[in-house]
Each structure stands twice: as structure tokens, then as C-alpha cells.
Amino acid sequence: MKKYLILIGLILCLGCESDDPNNFCDIINPVTVNLANPEFIDIQVPGGWAYANGGIKGLVIYNFGTTFKVFGRECPSNTFCAEKLSILNNIKLVCPCDNNEYSILDGSSQTAGVTDSVCEFKVTQPNSSILNIRNF
């Protein structure tokens, strides 16, 4: 009987692991952002961005004029990095641990040899002053 329990436990544990280094992308509680709050004044204009609470290490919200994009601030190519991604020149996300750069347009790597992308989250805007952020 013990042999069967161990075998079942091993089979279940094998399903727990993932080969995807970005498996943390699915871990987010829904977040609501009120654009009327003073901390979000910069994202009220196209090209504006702001940091927000949420996700594992926080979020960055970018205004594309007609839509918003939200990315996690975890370094995708260095999961042990204790620092958060930051914005560089209003157009790139940069990991301070390895200096890898990522596009603010889609989260894709801008550093040669790096294939990981920044986690992106779904944004809906039920009215002009509220953003709802959640998993895709």
C-alpha cells in the first residue's frame, strides 16, 4: 500500500513543476486603479506611465492613447533578482540585476540572446477613470 501512495505522490509532484521560466505570470490578484488618484496623473496622457501595487513585485502601467498595457516588474531572465524592473527613457523596461532591456510595447526582450518576455496582464476600462487589471 505504501508503494502505491509513494508512486501516486511522485506522479502528482511531477505535474507540479513547469519548464516555463515565466510561470509566475499567472500569479496576480485583480487590481483596480483609480486614475483620478494623484499618483496616477502621469498615465492620464498618451505616453505616460506609472508604477502601481500588485503582482509579485509591483506593476507598471503604460498609456498608449487608446489603450493601456500593464506589465509585472519581475525580471523575467533572472528570477532570483531582488530588484524591480524600472522604466528607461519612457520606452524600455530594464532589469537592474543583469541590465537586460524589454520593450514597453509588448514586453519582448531587446537584449541579444535573451528570449524571455516581461509578464503582461489584461486591462479593462469600464469607465474613463477606472482600470481593472487581472490575468489573461
Z-matrix of the N, CA and C atoms (Angstrom, degrees):
N
C 1 1.455
C 2 1.526 1 111.41
N 3 1.350 2 115.70 1 -41.53
C 4 1.465 3 119.81 2 179.95
C 5 1.528 4 111.14 3 -62.03
N 6 1.342 5 115.73 4 -36.50
C 7 1.460 6 120.31 5 179.91
C 8 1.533 7 110.86 6 -60.85
N 9 1.331 8 116.00 7 -41.67
C 10 1.459 9 120.72 8 -179.62
C 11 1.524 10 111.51 9 -67.38
N 12 1.321 11 116.83 10 -40.12
C 13 1.465 12 120.44 11 178.31
C 14 1.522 13 111.26 12 -64.49
N 15 1.323 14 116.71 13 -40.97
C 16 1.470 15 120.43 14 177.86
C 17 1.521 16 109.77 15 -65.17
N 18 1.325 17 117.10 16 -43.96
C 19 1.464 18 120.94 17 179.37
C 20 1.532 19 110.82 18 -61.06
N 21 1.317 20 117.63 19 -44.46
C 22 1.466 21 121.74 20 178.81
C 23 1.524 22 110.12 21 -63.36
N 24 1.330 23 116.99 22 -41.97
C 25 1.463 24 121.40 23 178.31
C 26 1.517 25 111.93 24 -61.64
N 27 1.323 26 117.21 25 -42.20
C 28 1.466 27 121.07 26 178.69
C 29 1.524 28 111.53 27 -64.28
N 30 1.327 29 116.13 28 -42.74
C 31 1.463 30 120.18 29 179.37
C 32 1.525 31 110.53 30 -62.52
N 33 1.321 32 117.04 31 -42.72
C 34 1.462 33 120.59 32 178.88
C 35 1.526 34 111.53 33 -65.40
N 36 1.326 35 117.47 34 -39.92
C 37 1.467 36 120.54 35 -179.52
C 38 1.514 37 111.91 36 -67.80
N 39 1.311 38 117.94 37 -33.76
C 40 1.460 39 120.28 38 177.99
C 41 1.520 40 110.64 39 -61.66
N 42 1.309 41 117.36 40 -33.70
C 43 1.451 42 121.81 41 177.88
C 44 1.520 43 112.98 42 -73.98
N 45 1.331 44 116.89 43 -14.33
C 46 1.459 45 120.55 44 -178.10
C 47 1.513 46 112.82 45 -78.91
N 48 1.329 47 117.06 46 -27.30
C 49 1.450 48 120.20 47 -176.90
C 50 1.515 49 110.10 48 -84.99
N 51 1.340 50 114.11 49 153.84
C 52 1.460 51 119.89 50 -179.73
C 53 1.511 52 109.41 51 -132.21
N 54 1.329 53 116.95 52 141.74
C 55 1.455 54 121.25 53 175.23
C 56 1.516 55 111.10 54 -82.66
N 57 1.296 56 117.93 55 -8.37
C 58 1.461 57 122.58 56 -178.53
C 59 1.518 58 110.31 57 -81.40
N 60 1.365 59 118.36 58 113.85
C 61 1.452 60 119.79 59 179.95
C 62 1.520 61 112.53 60 -68.06
N 63 1.337 62 117.98 61 -14.95
C 64 1.456 63 121.62 62 -179.65
C 65 1.520 64 111.64 63 -101.07
N 66 1.348 65 117.08 64 27.19
C 67 1.454 66 118.81 65 -176.78
C 68 1.517 67 112.46 66 -67.39
N 69 1.340 68 118.94 67 -8.67
C 70 1.454 69 121.53 68 177.00
C 71 1.523 70 111.29 69 -77.73
N 72 1.303 71 118.38 70 -7.33
C 73 1.467 72 121.42 71 -178.03
C 74 1.526 73 112.64 72 -63.33
N 75 1.296 74 117.42 73 -26.43
C 76 1.459 75 120.24 74 -177.39
C 77 1.520 76 113.28 75 -84.99
N 78 1.318 77 117.66 76 -0.97
C 79 1.460 78 119.91 77 -175.98
C 80 1.523 79 109.98 78 -98.18
N 81 1.322 80 116.01 79 94.70
C 82 1.464 81 120.26 80 176.34
C 83 1.523 82 108.33 81 -156.13
N 84 1.297 83 115.78 82 133.67
C 85 1.457 84 120.56 83 170.19
C 86 1.519 85 106.98 84 -84.21
N 87 1.314 86 118.70 85 145.34
C 88 1.469 87 119.69 86 178.58
C 89 1.526 88 111.27 87 -55.10
N 90 1.327 89 115.03 88 140.14
C 91 1.465 90 122.14 89 -178.35
C 92 1.521 91 108.32 90 -124.29
N 93 1.319 92 117.38 91 137.33
C 94 1.459 93 122.31 92 173.75
C 95 1.516 94 108.28 93 -114.00
N 96 1.327 95 115.80 94 128.23
C 97 1.462 96 121.94 95 179.89
C 98 1.521 97 108.41 96 -114.36
N 99 1.321 98 116.29 97 126.66
C 100 1.464 99 121.78 98 176.14
C 101 1.516 100 107.51 99 -95.76
N 102 1.320 101 116.80 100 109.19
C 103 1.464 102 121.73 101 -177.06
C 104 1.521 103 113.21 102 -64.75
N 105 1.327 104 117.22 103 -14.40
C 106 1.467 105 120.86 104 178.33
C 107 1.530 106 112.25 105 -77.03
N 108 1.345 107 117.00 106 -15.07
C 109 1.462 108 119.84 107 177.57
C 110 1.526 109 109.98 108 -66.90
N 111 1.322 110 117.67 109 138.63
C 112 1.474 111 121.20 110 -177.64
C 113 1.527 112 114.19 111 -55.37
N 114 1.317 113 118.75 112 -32.01
C 115 1.465 114 120.70 113 -179.19
C 116 1.531 115 112.98 114 -66.23
N 117 1.344 116 117.18 115 -15.67
C 118 1.462 117 121.07 116 -179.04
C 119 1.523 118 112.98 117 -110.25
N 120 1.319 119 117.76 118 18.71
C 121 1.468 120 120.88 119 -178.72
C 122 1.529 121 111.74 120 -61.95
N 123 1.334 122 117.08 121 -34.36
C 124 1.469 123 120.40 122 -177.60
C 125 1.529 124 113.47 123 -68.78
N 126 1.329 125 118.50 124 -24.01
C 127 1.470 126 118.81 125 -179.71
C 128 1.525 127 112.35 126 -91.64
N 129 1.304 128 117.18 127 9.37
C 130 1.462 129 120.32 128 177.14
C 131 1.525 130 112.21 129 -83.66
N 132 1.332 131 117.03 130 -5.52
C 133 1.464 132 121.09 131 178.86
C 134 1.529 133 109.20 132 -122.00
N 135 1.336 134 117.87 133 149.08
C 136 1.468 135 120.29 134 177.63
C 137 1.533 136 111.04 135 -56.98
N 138 1.321 137 115.41 136 135.28
C 139 1.461 138 121.10 137 -178.03
C 140 1.517 139 112.82 138 88.50
N 141 1.318 140 116.63 139 -5.66
C 142 1.465 141 120.36 140 179.44
C 143 1.515 142 111.38 141 -83.71
N 144 1.308 143 115.11 142 155.13
C 145 1.458 144 119.97 143 179.40
C 146 1.524 145 109.94 144 -146.57
N 147 1.338 146 115.13 145 162.32
C 148 1.459 147 120.78 146 178.21
C 149 1.518 148 108.95 147 -156.96
N 150 1.322 149 114.96 148 153.61
C 151 1.454 150 121.26 149 172.40
C 152 1.528 151 108.18 150 -88.03
N 153 1.333 152 115.95 151 148.95
C 154 1.468 153 120.88 152 178.34
C 155 1.522 154 109.14 153 -141.86
N 156 1.302 155 116.18 154 158.21
C 157 1.459 156 121.35 155 174.48
C 158 1.517 157 109.17 156 -74.69
N 159 1.325 158 116.05 157 151.37
C 160 1.452 159 121.69 158 178.48
C 161 1.513 160 110.45 159 135.48
N 162 1.305 161 116.53 160 166.22
C 163 1.451 162 120.21 161 -178.73
C 164 1.514 163 111.41 162 66.13
N 165 1.318 164 116.50 163 -160.49
C 166 1.454 165 121.48 164 -177.77
C 167 1.523 166 111.48 165 -79.61
N 168 1.334 167 116.96 166 -47.02
C 169 1.470 168 120.86 167 -177.45
C 170 1.520 169 112.70 168 -122.90
N 171 1.305 170 116.47 169 14.61
C 172 1.458 171 120.13 170 -178.86
C 173 1.513 172 110.87 171 108.78
N 174 1.320 173 115.32 172 176.55
C 175 1.462 174 122.69 173 -176.94
C 176 1.520 175 109.56 174 -129.99
N 177 1.318 176 115.78 175 156.89
C 178 1.458 177 121.67 176 168.62
C 179 1.525 178 106.42 177 -122.74
N 180 1.327 179 115.74 178 130.62
C 181 1.473 180 122.44 179 -178.59
C 182 1.514 181 107.49 180 -111.77
N 183 1.331 182 116.82 181 131.80
C 184 1.463 183 122.07 182 -178.63
C 185 1.524 184 109.21 183 -124.58
N 186 1.327 185 117.19 184 133.64
C 187 1.462 186 122.97 185 -179.69
C 188 1.527 187 109.14 186 -96.10
N 189 1.334 188 116.43 187 118.64
C 190 1.461 189 122.03 188 178.49
C 191 1.527 190 112.40 189 -96.79
N 192 1.303 191 117.82 190 11.41
C 193 1.462 192 121.37 191 179.46
C 194 1.513 193 112.25 192 99.36
N 195 1.333 194 116.40 193 -60.07
C 196 1.464 195 119.57 194 178.68
C 197 1.524 196 111.85 195 -107.76
N 198 1.319 197 116.47 196 -14.27
C 199 1.464 198 121.76 197 179.65
C 200 1.526 199 110.06 198 -140.45
N 201 1.315 200 114.31 199 165.37
C 202 1.459 201 121.74 200 174.88
C 203 1.518 202 108.15 201 -118.80
N 204 1.326 203 116.26 202 149.63
C 205 1.462 204 121.95 203 171.62
C 206 1.512 205 107.44 204 -123.70
N 207 1.332 206 115.11 205 145.78
C 208 1.458 207 120.79 206 179.45
C 209 1.521 208 108.86 207 -129.88
N 210 1.326 209 115.00 208 130.14
C 211 1.454 210 121.81 209 179.26
C 212 1.520 211 110.03 210 -123.93
N 213 1.341 212 116.14 211 148.54
C 214 1.453 213 121.13 212 172.45
C 215 1.517 214 109.70 213 -73.79
N 216 1.314 215 117.36 214 155.78
C 217 1.459 216 121.83 215 -178.25
C 218 1.530 217 113.01 216 -98.79
N 219 1.342 218 117.85 217 17.16
C 220 1.452 219 121.80 218 175.87
C 221 1.519 220 109.57 219 -81.18
N 222 1.310 221 117.36 220 139.70
C 223 1.467 222 121.43 221 175.83
C 224 1.525 223 108.62 222 -73.41
N 225 1.312 224 118.67 223 113.77
C 226 1.465 225 120.39 224 -174.45
C 227 1.524 226 114.24 225 -69.98
N 228 1.317 227 118.65 226 -30.07
C 229 1.458 228 120.19 227 -177.07
C 230 1.523 229 112.46 228 -92.56
N 231 1.337 230 116.80 229 -3.80
C 232 1.454 231 120.78 230 -179.56
C 233 1.533 232 107.88 231 -141.67
N 234 1.325 233 116.25 232 83.07
C 235 1.462 234 120.34 233 -174.30
C 236 1.526 235 113.30 234 -68.12
N 237 1.333 236 117.44 235 -11.97
C 238 1.466 237 120.68 236 178.50
C 239 1.521 238 112.28 237 -95.75
N 240 1.313 239 117.31 238 3.93
C 241 1.462 240 121.52 239 179.63
C 242 1.529 241 109.44 240 -70.17
N 243 1.320 242 116.43 241 126.57
C 244 1.463 243 120.90 242 -179.73
C 245 1.525 244 112.19 243 -83.61
N 246 1.320 245 117.61 244 -13.29
C 247 1.460 246 122.79 245 -178.47
C 248 1.521 247 110.85 246 -86.69
N 249 1.333 248 115.61 247 169.15
C 250 1.466 249 121.95 248 179.43
C 251 1.526 250 109.72 249 -107.41
N 252 1.333 251 115.91 250 149.99
C 253 1.463 252 120.08 251 172.12
C 254 1.520 253 108.60 252 -59.23
N 255 1.317 254 115.98 253 145.95
C 256 1.463 255 120.24 254 176.51
C 257 1.523 256 108.96 255 -129.66
N 258 1.318 257 116.15 256 164.11
C 259 1.466 258 122.28 257 -178.98
C 260 1.526 259 109.49 258 -87.85
N 261 1.330 260 116.85 259 135.58
C 262 1.462 261 122.89 260 177.12
C 263 1.523 262 108.90 261 -120.02
N 264 1.309 263 116.83 262 122.81
C 265 1.476 264 123.10 263 176.99
C 266 1.529 265 113.49 264 54.76
N 267 1.309 266 117.25 265 28.40
C 268 1.469 267 123.26 266 178.29
C 269 1.520 268 114.46 267 62.88
N 270 1.340 269 118.71 268 8.80
C 271 1.467 270 119.48 269 -176.94
C 272 1.522 271 114.77 270 -133.08
N 273 1.335 272 117.85 271 -9.21
C 274 1.456 273 120.22 272 -177.57
C 275 1.518 274 110.78 273 -135.74
N 276 1.314 275 114.11 274 151.67
C 277 1.464 276 121.61 275 170.16
C 278 1.528 277 106.36 276 -101.69
N 279 1.327 278 117.03 277 137.72
C 280 1.456 279 121.21 278 -177.62
C 281 1.523 280 110.29 279 -128.04
N 282 1.337 281 115.90 280 135.15
C 283 1.464 282 121.52 281 174.64
C 284 1.522 283 107.92 282 -89.45
N 285 1.333 284 119.01 283 119.64
C 286 1.458 285 120.86 284 -178.38
C 287 1.525 286 113.73 285 -70.06
N 288 1.331 287 118.69 286 -15.88
C 289 1.464 288 120.82 287 -179.00
C 290 1.529 289 112.94 288 -78.48
N 291 1.325 290 117.37 289 -36.03
C 292 1.462 291 119.86 290 -177.36
C 293 1.533 292 112.91 291 -130.12
N 294 1.336 293 117.19 292 3.44
C 295 1.474 294 123.90 293 179.65
C 296 1.518 295 114.07 294 60.66
N 297 1.331 296 118.26 295 18.93
C 298 1.457 297 120.47 296 174.37
C 299 1.520 298 108.91 297 -69.84
N 300 1.340 299 115.71 298 142.26
C 301 1.455 300 121.72 299 -178.08
C 302 1.519 301 110.34 300 -113.35
N 303 1.356 302 114.53 301 147.41
C 304 1.458 303 121.63 302 -177.79
C 305 1.519 304 109.20 303 -134.87
N 306 1.323 305 116.95 304 144.53
C 307 1.457 306 122.65 305 -178.58
C 308 1.525 307 111.57 306 -71.54
N 309 1.321 308 116.40 307 136.59
C 310 1.464 309 121.14 308 174.99
C 311 1.536 310 110.23 309 -75.42
N 312 1.333 311 117.49 310 -14.24
C 313 1.466 312 121.31 311 179.96
C 314 1.523 313 112.48 312 -71.88
N 315 1.349 314 115.76 313 -43.62
C 316 1.459 315 118.88 314 -175.67
C 317 1.526 316 114.15 315 -143.45
N 318 1.328 317 118.14 316 2.88
C 319 1.458 318 121.47 317 178.55
C 320 1.514 319 114.57 318 81.15
N 321 1.335 320 117.49 319 3.66
C 322 1.467 321 120.52 320 -177.94
C 323 1.522 322 110.98 321 -74.01
N 324 1.319 323 115.21 322 153.65
C 325 1.452 324 121.05 323 -179.40
C 326 1.523 325 111.08 324 -68.07
N 327 1.316 326 115.65 325 139.81
C 328 1.460 327 122.50 326 175.20
C 329 1.527 328 110.06 327 -112.61
N 330 1.329 329 116.81 328 9.02
C 331 1.459 330 123.34 329 -179.05
C 332 1.520 331 108.71 330 -107.46
N 333 1.327 332 116.34 331 128.43
C 334 1.462 333 121.44 332 -179.36
C 335 1.521 334 110.96 333 -56.86
N 336 1.322 335 116.15 334 135.31
C 337 1.453 336 122.25 335 177.13
C 338 1.520 337 115.05 336 85.38
N 339 1.319 338 118.34 337 -7.67
C 340 1.464 339 121.41 338 179.42
C 341 1.526 340 108.18 339 -101.20
N 342 1.321 341 116.28 340 125.87
C 343 1.467 342 120.03 341 -176.87
C 344 1.518 343 113.31 342 -107.94
N 345 1.328 344 118.18 343 -13.80
C 346 1.462 345 121.11 344 -179.21
C 347 1.521 346 110.98 345 -71.53
N 348 1.319 347 115.82 346 149.91
C 349 1.462 348 121.95 347 177.25
C 350 1.525 349 109.81 348 -117.01
N 351 1.308 350 115.53 349 159.41
C 352 1.453 351 121.66 350 176.89
C 353 1.525 352 108.57 351 -73.40
N 354 1.320 353 116.44 352 144.49
C 355 1.467 354 121.13 353 178.51
C 356 1.527 355 109.98 354 -66.15
N 357 1.316 356 116.13 355 130.41
C 358 1.464 357 121.23 356 176.72
C 359 1.524 358 108.27 357 -113.53
N 360 1.339 359 115.68 358 145.10
C 361 1.445 360 121.34 359 -179.01
C 362 1.524 361 110.40 360 -121.01
N 363 1.322 362 116.45 361 156.12
C 364 1.463 363 123.32 362 -178.54
C 365 1.526 364 109.82 363 -76.22
N 366 1.331 365 115.28 364 136.63
C 367 1.464 366 121.27 365 178.69
C 368 1.521 367 108.55 366 -123.62
N 369 1.319 368 116.33 367 130.67
C 370 1.459 369 121.37 368 171.03
C 371 1.520 370 107.26 369 -123.58
N 372 1.324 371 115.08 370 151.65
C 373 1.466 372 120.80 371 -178.04
C 374 1.531 373 108.65 372 -128.21
N 375 1.338 374 116.59 373 91.07
C 376 1.461 375 119.90 374 -177.01
C 377 1.528 376 113.46 375 -67.30
N 378 1.330 377 116.86 376 -24.97
C 379 1.469 378 121.21 377 173.42
C 380 1.525 379 108.30 378 -151.00
N 381 1.319 380 117.40 379 177.97
C 382 1.465 381 120.83 380 -171.70
C 383 1.521 382 114.64 381 -67.81
N 384 1.324 383 118.54 382 -14.78
C 385 1.459 384 118.76 383 -176.19
C 386 1.533 385 114.34 384 -116.25
N 387 1.320 386 118.00 385 3.20
C 388 1.468 387 120.53 386 -177.08
C 389 1.528 388 110.45 387 -125.27
N 390 1.352 389 115.94 388 135.98
C 391 1.458 390 122.75 389 170.11
C 392 1.523 391 107.88 390 -118.02
N 393 1.315 392 115.91 391 132.42
C 394 1.461 393 121.24 392 173.55
C 395 1.530 394 107.71 393 -109.07
N 396 1.321 395 116.12 394 126.42
C 397 1.460 396 122.05 395 -175.61
C 398 1.519 397 107.94 396 -119.26
N 399 1.347 398 115.13 397 132.45
C 400 1.463 399 120.15 398 -179.84
C 401 1.530 400 109.16 399 -156.06
N 402 1.323 401 116.38 400 179.58
C 403 1.463 402 121.61 401 175.67
C 404 1.522 403 110.26 402 -66.76
N 405 1.332 404 116.21 403 154.80
C 406 1.463 405 120.72 404 172.41
C 407 1.491 406 109.52 405 -69.62
